[in-house]
Amino acid sequence: MTSWSPPLSADNERDASSLRQWGIRFAIVASCFAVLAPTLRWLDFFHAEENVVVATALEMRRTGSWLVPTLQGKPRTIKPPLTVWVTAAAIRQRTLRDLDSPEANVRHAALRDLAFETRWPTVIAAGLMLVAVYELARATGGTRFGVLSACVGGSCWFFLVRQGSKNTVDLQLALWVSWANACLAWAVLRGRAWSGFIGAGIALGLATMSKGPAVPLLQSVVPLGLFLLWRKAATDRAARPRIRLAPVLAAAGLMLAVGLWWYVLVLARSPEIARVWWAELTRYGANDLETGRWHHYLRALRFLFPWLGWLVIGLAAGAVVLVQKRHDDRLLALLLAVVPLVVMNLFDERKERYLIPLIGPLAIVAAWPVMEHLRNAPQWEAWESVGSVVHWLGLAVVAIALPVAGMVGLEKMRGVDGRPWYAPAVALPSLVAMSVIVAACLAAYRRNRAAMVTATVLVMAVAQAQYVRGFSRDPAGVSDMGAVADAIWSAAAPGARVYSHYSGDRPGIVFMPGVDLSIYMNRPVPLAPDPAALGRAERAQVIVAVARKNEPAPAMPPAEAGWQLLRSLDRPNGEKWRVFLLPPSDANR
């Protein structure tokens, strides 16, 4: 590792013309869209965090309340609204209208359209995030290193399958944090102070409008500061970067102007929201979810597959460079990955999605040894042998095991009907396609080691479509609320008032169970604290009640009052759902 090549300087970028750079950026976004967009309609609205965004966006379109969003008729100011604004703007009026159609086939088609319309901006954001990864890597190691890093980030399981097409606040945050990091790198490492710092200020402001100011600063400014301190100690005075105060102040002013105006407006209207924001910042009392285990983030890194072996080698190499105090700009990516990871692990709440902004820096760290592997002469060092063997074995496992396991229906790969994910007519073509790609690229690998990158991008693109197709039939990927909504439409007519109810003391839970259903019903589903207190009214009334695991099933409201059990659901996670119907008063039947 000690003989690895140094990063490229700005002079090495002279051959990269502006037109070529824009072509690379466009190709990254277009490739990301081409891979992810065809699968957007396949999945139900099953993901809790995505459902909050979509339900709020639908309510925003119905009410016209854009400045202060609402959810279930109440202000939704716990999070800033940038993600919801983007989502709401993408929903077509025709889709909004068809969601209320009395014809089931029209509603179902509108729901598929809604899935595409609310997710395609996320796919564009994911592609632009990869462009930011490219720019950060280009600033630290040149154009080829930038392209390789974008390929690594875009072809890992974490990006392609776990998060790339889910419309969540965290992916929007990742977009702007990635661009802030790229702009700061160009400002500090390549001397583009004004454009770099101004771009970083705007990006940090938009990141603040995605999830608040603390997380973006932790994931960009803090690691950069530590990198500059390390570089000051590791290099002579002439090589130290000079940071001018004026562009830094301009960046700070832009971040505050772009990112804080909405908070000031909401705080002026509702001063009590400050307590909620403080809980969100510290994560103490923000919700009642279980504490994540101390190793949760380390376990989540397995989703960097199939680049995980190279990531371990890159982390080790970066640690050696740090200890030896050798100058290498790529260490900025190492600190951008490791420092937030360490700090976030100090908090009890540890979620996989919190790592999405780190995909870029982690991809660059993994690309570091891969770049050296592509450059090296035919002889191999020990670390290259280990990394390449692990990588090719991983691709072979994906190519063969995924379609075969889904075809025979191994554990957790069966649909809601109990049958395997894939029929042979679906599994075998993808098995052949991925196997041919692996075999052909492996044959070319000895002559051109870049064939490993080509194989990975192509195999993972096919695997993503294969996995999403199977998961769309899985109990975990199918929303029960679609069937519940159809039952309500059939039994209670479109004018029914629909409420949600949960048993037990559940502070902080704002999205269960009404949010999922409010998407499929295209209306608010507010809480009903006491179902028994609801009497007959001019319109039918429906209560969707849920009890968590280890709690008794929701009790049926008084039958003598006219309540009926409309639907009963016992979910795989142990929750028990009951749908109760109270017909309208006799005078209005």
LOVEXTOR-708929 format. One record per residue (C-alpha): chain; residue in three letters; z, x, y. Coordinates in steps of 0.05 Angstrom, whole numbers. Layout:
// LOVEXTOR-708929
> A_ALA_Z_X_Y
...
This chain:
// LOVEXTOR-708929
> A_MET_0_0_0
> A_THR_13_57_48
> A_SER_-62_73_51
> A_TRP_-82_4_76
> A_SER_-131_2_133
> A_PRO_-104_-10_203
> A_PRO_-122_-75_239
> A_LEU_-186_-78_280
> A_SER_-183_-67_354
> A_ALA_-217_-109_407
> A_ASP_-276_-60_405
> A_ASN_-292_-81_334
> A_GLU_-305_-152_360
> A_ARG_-365_-132_403
> A_ASP_-414_-150_347
> A_ALA_-385_-220_344
> A_SER_-426_-257_395
> A_SER_-402_-320_429
> A_LEU_-455_-361_393
> A_ARG_-434_-333_326
> A_GLN_-361_-349_341
> A_TRP_-376_-421_358
> A_GLY_-417_-426_295
> A_ILE_-358_-402_253
> A_ARG_-311_-451_288
> A_PHE_-358_-509_277
> A_ALA_-368_-490_204
> A_ILE_-293_-490_192
> A_VAL_-283_-560_220
> A_ALA_-345_-588_187
> A_SER_-326_-559_119
> A_CYS_-256_-587_124
> A_PHE_-283_-656_141
> A_ALA_-335_-653_86
> A_VAL_-282_-639_34
> A_LEU_-227_-687_56
> A_ALA_-262_-746_90
> A_PRO_-295_-776_27
> A_THR_-226_-786_-4
> A_LEU_-192_-820_55
> A_ARG_-206_-891_31
> A_TRP_-181_-878_-39
> A_LEU_-106_-878_-25
> A_ASP_-61_-935_-7
> A_PHE_-11_-930_49
> A_PHE_43_-902_4
> A_HIS_73_-845_45
> A_ALA_134_-866_86
> A_GLU_122_-819_146
> A_GLU_49_-837_150
> A_ASN_65_-911_146
> A_VAL_111_-906_207
> A_VAL_53_-876_247
> A_VAL_2_-928_223
> A_ALA_48_-988_232
> A_THR_67_-965_302
> A_ALA_-6_-954_320
> A_LEU_-24_-1024_295
> A_GLU_32_-1054_336
> A_MET_9_-1014_396
> A_ARG_-60_-1044_390
> A_ARG_-34_-1114_380
> A_THR_15_-1112_439
> A_GLY_-20_-1064_486
> A_SER_46_-1026_496
> A_TRP_18_-955_498
> A_LEU_68_-920_543
> A_VAL_129_-939_503
> A_PRO_109_-955_431
> A_THR_145_-1008_391
> A_LEU_158_-1016_316
> A_GLN_178_-1083_288
> A_GLY_183_-1107_360
> A_LYS_234_-1054_382
> A_PRO_220_-991_423
> A_ARG_201_-932_379
> A_THR_223_-874_423
> A_ILE_258_-831_372
> A_LYS_194_-789_368
> A_PRO_143_-774_423
> A_PRO_79_-816_417
> A_LEU_21_-767_415
> A_THR_6_-778_341
> A_VAL_10_-853_349
> A_TRP_-35_-852_410
> A_VAL_-89_-814_372
> A_THR_-83_-861_313
> A_ALA_-85_-925_354
> A_ALA_-146_-902_392
> A_ALA_-184_-892_326
> A_ILE_-172_-964_300
> A_ARG_-232_-1009_313
> A_GLN_-222_-1079_340
> A_ARG_-263_-1108_283
> A_THR_-215_-1076_232
> A_LEU_-156_-1104_270
> A_ARG_-187_-1174_268
> A_ASP_-207_-1172_195
> A_LEU_-136_-1153_173
> A_ASP_-118_-1225_192
> A_SER_-175_-1257_153
> A_PRO_-154_-1313_105
> A_GLU_-205_-1285_55
> A_ALA_-174_-1233_9
> A_ASN_-238_-1193_1
> A_VAL_-246_-1186_76
> A_ARG_-173_-1163_84
> A_HIS_-181_-1113_28
> A_ALA_-244_-1084_59
> A_ALA_-209_-1080_126
> A_LEU_-151_-1042_94
> A_ARG_-199_-991_66
> A_ASP_-231_-984_135
> A_LEU_-161_-977_165
> A_ALA_-145_-921_116
> A_PHE_-207_-882_139
> A_GLU_-199_-897_213
> A_THR_-126_-877_216
> A_ARG_-137_-813_175
> A_TRP_-202_-784_200
> A_PRO_-170_-758_265
> A_THR_-119_-723_221
> A_VAL_-175_-689_182
> A_ILE_-206_-666_248
> A_ALA_-137_-640_269
> A_ALA_-130_-604_203
> A_GLY_-198_-571_214
> A_LEU_-180_-550_284
> A_MET_-115_-522_257
> A_LEU_-156_-478_211
> A_VAL_-196_-455_271
> A_ALA_-131_-435_304
> A_VAL_-112_-396_241
> A_TYR_-180_-362_246
> A_GLU_-167_-344_319
> A_LEU_-96_-317_305
> A_ALA_-122_-275_248
> A_ARG_-182_-251_289
> A_ALA_-135_-228_344
> A_THR_-95_-187_294
> A_GLY_-150_-162_247
> A_GLY_-220_-179_268
> A_THR_-272_-233_252
> A_ARG_-278_-220_177
> A_PHE_-202_-223_171
> A_GLY_-202_-288_211
> A_VAL_-254_-321_165
> A_LEU_-216_-298_103
> A_SER_-150_-325_131
> A_ALA_-181_-393_146
> A_CYS_-209_-395_75
> A_VAL_-140_-379_46
> A_GLY_-105_-431_88
> A_GLY_-157_-484_77
> A_SER_-162_-475_1
> A_CYS_-88_-475_-16
> A_TRP_-58_-535_-52
> A_PHE_-8_-547_5
> A_PHE_-63_-558_55
> A_LEU_-117_-592_13
> A_VAL_-74_-640_-28
> A_ARG_-3_-644_-3
> A_GLN_-13_-653_72
> A_GLY_-85_-643_97
> A_SER_-104_-717_101
> A_LYS_-36_-750_112
> A_ASN_-29_-777_182
> A_THR_40_-749_200
> A_VAL_73_-723_262
> A_ASP_82_-656_227
> A_LEU_8_-643_219
> A_GLN_-4_-658_293
> A_LEU_53_-610_309
> A_ALA_21_-558_263
> A_LEU_-45_-564_301
> A_TRP_-14_-548_369
> A_VAL_35_-496_344
> A_SER_-23_-460_310
> A_TRP_-63_-460_374
> A_ALA_-2_-436_414
> A_ASN_6_-378_366
> A_ALA_-68_-361_370
> A_CYS_-69_-362_446
> A_LEU_-5_-320_451
> A_ALA_-35_-269_403
> A_TRP_-98_-262_446
> A_ALA_-55_-257_509
> A_VAL_-8_-204_482
> A_LEU_-52_-164_434
> A_ARG_-120_-169_465
> A_GLY_-104_-170_540
> A_ARG_-128_-240_555
> A_ALA_-66_-256_594
> A_TRP_-87_-315_637
> A_SER_-130_-353_588
> A_GLY_-82_-338_531
> A_PHE_-18_-358_565
> A_ILE_-49_-419_599
> A_GLY_-77_-442_532
> A_ALA_-9_-430_499
> A_GLY_26_-470_553
> A_ILE_-19_-530_544
> A_ALA_-14_-525_468
> A_LEU_62_-520_470
> A_GLY_64_-581_516
> A_LEU_22_-621_467
> A_ALA_67_-596_410
> A_THR_126_-622_450
> A_MET_91_-689_455
> A_SER_84_-688_380
> A_LYS_156_-672_358
> A_GLY_197_-646_416
> A_PRO_205_-578_449
> A_ALA_253_-541_403
> A_VAL_211_-535_340
> A_PRO_148_-509_376
> A_LEU_188_-455_411
> A_LEU_221_-435_345
> A_GLN_155_-430_310
> A_SER_117_-392_364
> A_VAL_155_-362_423
> A_VAL_217_-337_384
> A_PRO_177_-298_331
> A_LEU_132_-270_385
> A_GLY_193_-246_424
> A_LEU_220_-211_362
> A_PHE_152_-180_349
> A_LEU_150_-151_419
> A_LEU_220_-123_411
> A_TRP_201_-91_345
> A_ARG_137_-63_375
> A_LYS_175_-35_434
> A_ALA_220_3_386
> A_ALA_164_24_338
> A_THR_112_51_387
> A_ASP_109_99_444
> A_ARG_111_75_515
> A_ALA_36_80_526
> A_ALA_21_33_467
> A_ARG_71_-21_487
> A_PRO_39_-86_511
> A_ARG_50_-103_584
> A_ILE_68_-175_597
> A_ARG_53_-199_668
> A_LEU_102_-250_697
> A_ALA_53_-295_733
> A_PRO_14_-321_672
> A_VAL_79_-330_634
> A_LEU_107_-373_690
> A_ALA_42_-412_692
> A_ALA_48_-424_617
> A_ALA_120_-448_623
> A_GLY_101_-495_679
> A_LEU_43_-524_640
> A_MET_87_-535_579
> A_LEU_138_-572_620
> A_ALA_86_-614_657
> A_VAL_46_-633_594
> A_GLY_105_-640_547
> A_LEU_165_-670_583
> A_TRP_139_-725_629
> A_TRP_144_-778_575
> A_TYR_215_-758_558
> A_VAL_236_-763_631
> A_LEU_205_-832_637
> A_VAL_238_-859_573
> A_LEU_305_-827_591
> A_ALA_303_-860_660
> A_ARG_292_-928_627
> A_SER_341_-919_569
> A_PRO_394_-865_580
> A_GLU_426_-879_513
> A_ILE_365_-849_478
> A_ALA_392_-780_494
> A_ARG_443_-786_438
> A_VAL_388_-803_388
> A_TRP_345_-744_412
> A_TRP_404_-698_403
> A_ALA_413_-721_332
> A_GLU_339_-710_320
> A_LEU_344_-640_348
> A_THR_406_-619_308
> A_ARG_389_-663_247
> A_TYR_462_-683_244
> A_GLY_467_-759_238
> A_ALA_392_-767_245
> A_ASN_389_-805_178
> A_ASP_425_-815_113
> A_LEU_378_-777_68
> A_GLU_405_-729_17
> A_THR_415_-656_37
> A_GLY_360_-611_13
> A_ARG_380_-555_-34
> A_TRP_384_-485_-6
> A_HIS_322_-462_-44
> A_HIS_279_-523_-27
> A_TYR_234_-485_21
> A_LEU_225_-427_-27
> A_ARG_205_-477_-82
> A_ALA_157_-510_-34
> A_LEU_120_-444_-25
> A_ARG_91_-454_-94
> A_PHE_42_-501_-61
> A_LEU_8_-440_-30
> A_PHE_-25_-437_-99
> A_PRO_-73_-405_-118
> A_TRP_-57_-352_-65
> A_LEU_17_-347_-82
> A_GLY_11_-280_-118
> A_TRP_-25_-249_-58
> A_LEU_27_-279_-12
> A_VAL_83_-243_-49
> A_ILE_44_-178_-44
> A_GLY_32_-189_30
> A_LEU_105_-203_43
> A_ALA_124_-139_7
> A_ALA_72_-99_45
> A_GLY_96_-127_112
> A_ALA_168_-110_95
> A_VAL_147_-38_81
> A_VAL_110_-33_148
> A_LEU_170_-61_184
> A_VAL_218_-12_153
> A_GLN_171_47_166
> A_LYS_160_23_238
> A_ARG_85_30_232
> A_HIS_41_-4_283
> A_ASP_4_-64_254
> A_ASP_-13_-127_294
> A_ARG_-14_-168_230
> A_LEU_62_-163_229
> A_LEU_60_-218_283
> A_ALA_37_-267_229
> A_LEU_92_-243_183
> A_LEU_145_-258_235
> A_LEU_112_-324_252
> A_ALA_121_-344_179
> A_VAL_188_-314_162
> A_VAL_231_-325_224
> A_PRO_222_-401_228
> A_LEU_231_-406_153
> A_VAL_298_-370_156
> A_VAL_323_-410_216
> A_MET_301_-478_188
> A_ASN_337_-462_124
> A_LEU_403_-461_163
> A_PHE_398_-537_172
> A_ASP_418_-584_116
> A_GLU_356_-627_119
> A_ARG_299_-590_86
> A_LYS_232_-625_79
> A_GLU_168_-598_51
> A_ARG_128_-626_109
> A_TYR_169_-583_158
> A_LEU_131_-523_131
> A_ILE_62_-548_151
> A_PRO_60_-508_217
> A_LEU_74_-445_175
> A_ILE_12_-453_132
> A_GLY_-28_-412_181
> A_PRO_18_-351_186
> A_LEU_31_-353_111
> A_ALA_-44_-355_97
> A_ILE_-54_-294_142
> A_VAL_1_-256_105
> A_ALA_-32_-274_38
> A_ALA_-101_-253_66
> A_TRP_-74_-185_86
> A_PRO_-74_-156_15
> A_VAL_-136_-196_-3
> A_MET_-173_-162_54
> A_GLU_-152_-94_28
> A_HIS_-175_-114_-42
> A_LEU_-244_-132_-15
> A_ARG_-249_-66_23
> A_ASN_-225_-19_-32
> A_ALA_-270_26_-73
> A_PRO_-283_7_-146
> A_GLN_-218_38_-170
> A_TRP_-159_-10_-172
> A_GLU_-87_1_-153
> A_ALA_-32_-33_-193
> A_TRP_-19_-87_-141
> A_GLU_-93_-106_-142
> A_SER_-94_-114_-217
> A_VAL_-33_-160_-216
> A_GLY_-58_-201_-157
> A_SER_-128_-211_-183
> A_VAL_-108_-228_-254
> A_VAL_-57_-279_-231
> A_HIS_-107_-309_-183
> A_TRP_-164_-317_-233
> A_LEU_-117_-345_-286
> A_GLY_-93_-396_-235
> A_LEU_-164_-418_-221
> A_ALA_-179_-424_-294
> A_VAL_-117_-467_-305
> A_VAL_-138_-514_-249
> A_ALA_-209_-518_-274
> A_ILE_-189_-536_-345
> A_ALA_-118_-565_-344
> A_LEU_-126_-615_-287
> A_PRO_-183_-656_-316
> A_VAL_-159_-649_-388
> A_ALA_-87_-669_-372
> A_GLY_-111_-728_-331
> A_MET_-159_-749_-386
> A_VAL_-106_-749_-442
> A_GLY_-53_-779_-396
> A_LEU_3_-728_-397
> A_GLU_70_-745_-365
> A_LYS_63_-768_-292
> A_MET_-13_-773_-301
> A_ARG_-19_-845_-320
> A_GLY_-40_-903_-276
> A_VAL_-1_-966_-260
> A_ASP_-35_-998_-321
> A_GLY_-7_-944_-366
> A_ARG_-75_-913_-381
> A_PRO_-93_-840_-366
> A_TRP_-115_-821_-296
> A_TYR_-187_-806_-317
> A_ALA_-238_-834_-365
> A_PRO_-279_-780_-400
> A_ALA_-338_-798_-356
> A_VAL_-297_-777_-296
> A_ALA_-259_-717_-324
> A_LEU_-315_-681_-362
> A_PRO_-364_-671_-303
> A_SER_-310_-640_-260
> A_LEU_-286_-598_-318
> A_VAL_-357_-571_-328
> A_ALA_-368_-561_-253
> A_MET_-304_-522_-241
> A_SER_-312_-481_-305
> A_VAL_-383_-461_-286
> A_ILE_-360_-441_-216
> A_VAL_-304_-398_-245
> A_ALA_-349_-365_-297
> A_ALA_-407_-352_-249
> A_CYS_-362_-323_-194
> A_LEU_-322_-282_-244
> A_ALA_-388_-251_-268
> A_ALA_-406_-233_-197
> A_TYR_-336_-208_-180
> A_ARG_-345_-136_-205
> A_ARG_-405_-127_-159
> A_ASN_-377_-166_-100
> A_ARG_-303_-181_-96
> A_ALA_-315_-235_-44
> A_ALA_-336_-278_-103
> A_MET_-262_-290_-114
> A_VAL_-257_-325_-47
> A_THR_-320_-365_-59
> A_ALA_-294_-388_-127
> A_THR_-228_-408_-98
> A_VAL_-257_-450_-41
> A_LEU_-306_-486_-87
> A_VAL_-257_-498_-145
> A_MET_-202_-523_-99
> A_ALA_-250_-570_-63
> A_VAL_-269_-602_-130
> A_ALA_-197_-603_-153
> A_GLN_-175_-639_-89
> A_ALA_-223_-696_-101
> A_GLN_-205_-698_-174
> A_TYR_-130_-701_-161
> A_VAL_-134_-753_-105
> A_ARG_-177_-798_-148
> A_GLY_-126_-796_-204
> A_PHE_-66_-802_-157
> A_SER_-97_-864_-126
> A_ARG_-82_-900_-192
> A_ASP_-13_-870_-201
> A_PRO_50_-913_-190
> A_ALA_72_-863_-137
> A_GLY_6_-869_-100
> A_VAL_-3_-944_-104
> A_SER_33_-987_-53
> A_ASP_66_-1049_-81
> A_MET_63_-1080_-12
> A_GLY_-11_-1096_-19
> A_ALA_4_-1143_-77
> A_VAL_64_-1171_-40
> A_ALA_21_-1185_21
> A_ASP_-30_-1221_-22
> A_ALA_25_-1263_-54
> A_ILE_52_-1282_15
> A_TRP_-18_-1301_40
> A_SER_-30_-1344_-22
> A_ALA_37_-1379_-21
> A_ALA_59_-1383_51
> A_ALA_-5_-1385_92
> A_PRO_-20_-1336_149
> A_GLY_31_-1366_197
> A_ALA_93_-1347_156
> A_ARG_149_-1309_189
> A_VAL_163_-1247_147
> A_TYR_229_-1209_149
> A_SER_258_-1149_113
> A_HIS_329_-1139_88
> A_TYR_367_-1084_53
> A_SER_435_-1083_22
> A_GLY_489_-1033_36
> A_ASP_504_-989_96
> A_ARG_442_-948_112
> A_PRO_447_-918_182
> A_GLY_385_-884_208
> A_ILE_336_-918_161
> A_VAL_286_-953_206
> A_PHE_225_-959_162
> A_MET_250_-991_97
> A_PRO_226_-1039_74
> A_GLY_187_-1072_130
> A_VAL_141_-1017_154
> A_ASP_97_-1015_92
> A_LEU_90_-1090_91
> A_SER_76_-1094_166
> A_ILE_13_-1053_154
> A_TYR_-13_-1099_99
> A_MET_8_-1163_136
> A_ASN_-14_-1136_205
> A_ARG_47_-1163_238
> A_PRO_119_-1142_253
> A_VAL_167_-1149_195
> A_PRO_235_-1146_230
> A_LEU_303_-1142_197
> A_ALA_339_-1205_175
> A_PRO_413_-1184_173
> A_ASP_436_-1248_138
> A_PRO_381_-1283_98
> A_ALA_428_-1341_81
> A_ALA_432_-1358_155
> A_LEU_358_-1375_159
> A_GLY_344_-1449_154
> A_ARG_280_-1488_147
> A_ALA_233_-1483_205
> A_GLU_164_-1506_225
> A_ARG_133_-1446_191
> A_ALA_147_-1416_123
> A_GLN_195_-1357_121
> A_VAL_193_-1298_75
> A_ILE_246_-1244_62
> A_VAL_229_-1178_29
> A_ALA_296_-1150_5
> A_VAL_307_-1082_-25
> A_ALA_366_-1049_-60
> A_ARG_368_-974_-72
> A_LYS_380_-939_-137
> A_ASN_449_-953_-167
> A_GLU_457_-1015_-123
> A_PRO_455_-1086_-152
> A_ALA_390_-1124_-143
> A_PRO_385_-1165_-79
> A_ALA_418_-1233_-86
> A_MET_375_-1294_-78
> A_PRO_390_-1337_-17
> A_PRO_418_-1407_-33
> A_ALA_369_-1444_-78
> A_GLU_396_-1511_-51
> A_ALA_369_-1492_17
> A_GLY_299_-1488_-15
> A_TRP_292_-1413_-26
> A_GLN_246_-1391_-82
> A_LEU_234_-1324_-116
> A_LEU_163_-1306_-99
> A_ARG_158_-1236_-130
> A_SER_203_-1185_-165
> A_LEU_190_-1110_-165
> A_ASP_228_-1053_-197
> A_ARG_200_-988_-171
> A_PRO_198_-921_-209
> A_ASN_248_-890_-160
> A_GLY_301_-941_-180
> A_GLU_294_-987_-121
> A_LYS_295_-1062_-134
> A_TRP_251_-1106_-91
> A_ARG_255_-1182_-87
> A_VAL_210_-1228_-45
> A_PHE_240_-1295_-27
> A_LEU_202_-1354_3
> A_LEU_230_-1413_43
> A_PRO_175_-1466_52
> A_PRO_168_-1500_119
> A_SER_205_-1564_136
> A_ASP_178_-1628_104
> A_ALA_152_-1653_170
> A_ASN_104_-1594_175
> A_ARG_79_-1588_104
